[in-house]
Amino acid sequence: MLAFRRQRHQEHAAHVTAYLAERNAALAEQVADTTKHDATERRVTDLYTKAAEQIGHEAAAVRLAGLYAMERLAQDNPGHRQTIVNVICAYLRMPYTPPEPAPDPGRDHKAALRAARRRYRAARAGVPLPAEPAPQQEGGDREGELQVRLAAQRILTAHLRDDRPADQRSTLPAPPAFWKGMRLDLTGATLIDFDLTGGHVTEALFNKATFTGNASFSGATFTGDARFDEATFTGDARFDVATFAEYAWFTKVIFTGSTWFDGTTFTRNALFSEATFTGNAQFDEVVFTGNAWFDGTTFTGDARFDEATFTKGTQLDRAVVIDPAADHAWPDGWRVEVTPEGTGHLIREEADGVLVGED
C-alpha cells in the first residue's frame, strides 16, 4: 500500500507539473503575442504620425513622401487601410484651384463659340445656365500641389482596381495590391482627370465634387450607394459598363462634355433629376432594374437611349430638350413636344387614351 500510494503521488505530481508547464508556456506565448502586437501597433502609430506630418508639410516633395509612406503602411497593414484611405480623401477634399492651362487661341476661340451657342439656346428656352465654379484657392505652389494631388488620386485608383474577371472573382485570389471593401468620401473635392476604370468600391460619395478634365468610371462596380449630387464634370465623363448595385444619385449634376453610360447596370433606383447634359448623353443598352428619374433634366446635345431596358419605369417629366432636331433616341413611350421658342419638352405618348410606359 505504501508503495502504491508513493507511486500514485509521484504520478499526480508529474501530471500537475506537466499541466503547469503547459499553462505557463501558453501564458508566455500569449504575453509574447501581446507584446509583439503592441510593438507593431506602436510602430504603425509612429509611422502613421510621421507620414501625416509630412502630408501637412508646406513643401510639395515632402507631401509626396508622406503619401507614399501612407500607401506602404496601408499595403503592409490591411486593418489600417480604410483609415489611410480616409486621410487621402480628406486631403483631396481640401480647397484647390488647378493651374491655368497654357493659352491656345484656337481652342479658346472654339470654347467661346460653344459657350455663346449654349447661352443663346438657354436664353431661347428660358433655362439659366449653371454658373462657372468659383476659384477655391489663390496663390501658393499650385503646380507642385497638382503633382501631389495626382499622386494621391493614383494611389487610390491603383489599389481600388480589381483586375480579376467579374465571373472569376469568387474563385481567384484577389491581387495583392487590391484593397477590398473600401469606402470613398470625396465630397466637394477637386479631381483632375480622375480615372477609376475597373474600380471596385462600396459606398462612394462625390457630392458637389468638381471633375476637371476627363473622368472615367468605365467598368467600375459600386456595391453600396453612389452619390454624385451637384457634381460638375468639366470634360467628358465615362460610366460605360459600370455596375451600381445600390442607389445611384446624379441629381443636379452638370455634365459639360459628352457623357457615356453605355451598357451600365443600375440594380436599384437611378436618379438624374434636374441634371444638365451640355454635351451628348449616351445611355445605349443601359439596364435600369429599379426606377429611373430624369425629371427636370436638360439635354443640350444628342440624347440616346437605344435598346435601354427599364424594368420598372422612367420619369422624364419636365425634361428640357434644347435642340429637338438633334440626333435623339428616347425611351419607349416618350416623345418631344416642340415649344414656340424652338426648344422641346418630353411628354408621354398616349395610345387609346392610355399613357404609354406609365407604371
N, C-alpha and C positions, 0 to 999 in steps of 0.2 A: 504493500500500500504506500509506503514511504517513497519507494522508487517510482511508483505510478504518479503520485502527487508531484514529485520533483520534476518528472518529465512533462506533466501537464502544465506546470508553472513555467517551465522553460519554453514550451510551445506558445503559451499565451503571451509571454514576454516578447518572443520573436515576432508574433503577429502584431502586437502593439507597436513594436519598434518599426516594423515594415510599414504599418499604416501611417505612423507619424512621419517617417521619412518621405513617403509618397505625398502626404499632405503638405509637408514643408517644401517639397520640390514644386508642387502645383502653386503654392503661395509665392515662391520665389519666381516662378515663371510669370505669374500674374503681375508681380511687382515689376519685373523686368519689362513686360509688355507695356504697363502703365508708364514706366519711366521713359521707354522708347517713344510712346505716343506723345507724352508731354514734351519731350525733347523735340520731336518732329513738329508739333504744334507751335512751340516757341520759335523754331527755325522758320516755319512758314509765316508766322506773325512778323518776325523780324524782316524777312524778305518782302512781305506784303507792304509793311510800313515804309521800307526804303523805296520800293517801287512807286508807292503812292506819293511820296515826297518828290520823286523825280518827275512824275506826271504833272505836278504842280509847279515845276521849275519854270523860270522865265525864258530859258534857252530852249529852242526847238530840239536841238540834238539831245539834250538831257531828257526831254519829254519822250522822245522816240525810244531812248534806252529804257525808260520806265515802262513803256507799253510792252516792249519785247520781254522785259523781266516778268511782267504780269502774265504774258502769254506762256512763258516757260513754266511759271508757277502753276497755272491752271492745267497745263498739259500733264504735269507730274502729280497733281493733287486733284483728282476728279471731284472730291467733295467740296472744293472751293471754286469750281468753275462758274456756277451761277453768280456768286458774289463778284467775281472778277469781270464777268460779262456785264453785270450791273454797273461796275465802275467805268468800264469803257463806254457804255451807253450814256452814263451821266456826263462823261467828258464831251461826247458828241452833242449832247443837249445844250452845252454852253453856247452863248451867242457868238456868232461868227459871220463875217461877210467875206465871200471868196474874192480874190484879187480880180480886177477887171481884165478881160482878155485883150490881147493886142488889137489895135484898131484895124478894121478891114472895111474900106469904103464900100466895096461891092456888097459884102454881107450886111453892113449897116443900112445901105440903101434898100436892099430887099426886105430886111426886117421892118424898116419904116413903111414900105408899101403894104406889107402884110398887116401891120398894126393899123394903118389907115383904112384898109378894107374891113378889118374887124370892127373898127369904130363906126364905119358907115353902115354896115349891116346891123350892128347892135342898135344904132340910133334909129334906123328904119323900123326895127322890131320893138323898140321901146324897152330893150333889155340892157341894163347897165353892165359894163364890162368890169371884171374884178380889178381892184387897184393893184399896182405893182408892189411887191413886197418891199417894205422899208429896210434900209440898211440897219444891221443889228450891231455893228462894231466899227469903230473908227480907229485908224492909225494902227500901230503895232506891226509886228513882223507877220503880215498876212500870208506871205509866200511860204515862210517856214511853218506857220500853223497849218497851211494847206497840206504840206507833206505829212505832218503829224496826223491830221485827220484822215488822210488817205490810208496811212498805215493802220490806224485804228479800225477803219472800215474793212481793210483787207484781213485783219486778224479775225474779226467777227465772221465775215463771209467764208473765209477759208475753213474755219472749224465748224460751221453750220452746214457745210455741204456734204451730203451723203451720196457717194458715188456708186453705191450698190444699185443694181436694177430693182425697180419697185417690187417686182414679183419674187425677189430673192432676199429681201431684207429680213425675213423671218428665219431664214436658214443660213445665210452667210454671216460671218462675224463682221461687226462694224469696223470701218477703217480706224486705225489708232488716232488719227488727227480729228475724227468726228466727235463733237461734243453733243451728246444726245440729250433731248428734253430741255433745251434752253428756252428762256423767255426773253423777249426783246422789248424794251421800253425806250423808244426814240421819239417821244412826244416833243414836238416843237424843234427837232434837230434840223440842222442844215447838212444835207448829204450831197456829196459830189460824185456823179457818175456811179451811183450805188448799184452794185451787181450781186444779187442774191440768187443767181441762177442755180437751180438744183438744191436750194437750201431746204432745211427741214427744221422747223421751229414749232413750239407750242403756241402760247399767246404772243401776239405781235401788236405793238401799239406804235402807230405812226401818225397819230392825230396832230394836225397843224404842222407837220414836217414839210420842209422845202427840199425838193429833189432838184438840184442844179445839174444841168446836163441830162444825159440819158439815164434811165433807171430800168433795171431788168430784174424781174421775178419769174422768169421763164422756168417752168418745171418745178417751182417751189411748192412745198407742202406745208400747210398751216393746220396743225392738228387741233388747235384751240381757236378762239376768236381772233380775227384780224381786223384791226380798226385803222382806217386811213381818213377819218373825218376831217374835212377842211384842209387836207394836204394840198400842196401845189407842186405839179410836175412841170418844170420849165422846158424840158426836152421831150423826147419820145419815151413812152412807158410800155413795157412789155410784161404781160401777165399770161402769155400763152402757155397752155398745157399745165397751168398751175392747179393745185387742189386745195380747196377751202373746206375742211371737214366740219367746221362750225360756222358761226355767223360771220359774214363779210360786210363791213361797213365802209362805204365810199360816199357818204353824204357830204354835199357841198365841196367835193373835190374839184380842183381846177386842173384839167389836162391841156396844157398849152400845145404840145406836139401831137404826133399820131399815137394812138393807143391800140394795143393788141390784147384781146382776151380770147384768141382763137383756141378752141379745144379745152378751155378751162372748165373745171367741175366745181360747182357750188352745191355742197351737200345740204346745207341749211339755207336760211334766208340770205339774200343778197340785196343790199340797199345802196342805190345810186341816186337817191333823191336829191334834187337841186344841184347835181353835179354839172360841170361845164366841160364840154369836149370842144376845144378850139380847133384841133386838127381832126383827122379821120379817126373813127371809132370802129374797131373790128371785133365783133362777137360771133364769128363764124364757128359753128359746131360746138357752141358752149352748151353745157348741161346744167340747167337750174333745177335741182331736185326740190328745193323749197320755193318760197315766194320770191319774186324779183320785182323790185320797186325802182322805177325810173321817173317817177312823177316829179314834174318841175325841172327836169333836166334840159340843158341847152345843147343842141348839136349844131356846130358851125360848119364842120366838114362833112364828109361822107359818113353815114352810119349804116353798118351792115350786120344783119342777124341771120345770115344764110345758114340754114339747117340747124339753127339753135333749138334746143329742147327745153320746154317749160312744163315741168311735171305738175305743178300746182296752178300757177297763174302769174301774170305780169301786169304791172301798173305803169302806164305811160301817160297818164292824165297830166295835163298842164305842161307836157314836154314841148319845147320850142325848137323848131327847125329853121335855122337862119336862111338856108338855101334849099327850098323844096325841090328844085330841079336837079340837085346833085345826085350822085350815084348811090341811092339808098336801097336798103333791103330790110323792111320792117318785119317784126314778128307777125305770125298769122293772127288775123282779127284786128289789125290796126292799119290805119291809113292817115295820110297827111291832108289836112284841110287848109288851103291857102287863104291867108288873110288879105284884106285890101292893101296892107302895107307891103305885100310881096313875100312875107315870111310864112311859116306854117305852124299848125298845132296838130298834135297827134290825137286822133279820136278813134273810138271803137267802131268797127263796121257792124252793120245790122243786117241780119238775114231773117226775113219774115217776122220782123218786129222784135227779134231776139238779139241781144248784143253778143257778137262772136267773141269767144275767148274769155268770157266772164266766168268767174268761179261759181 
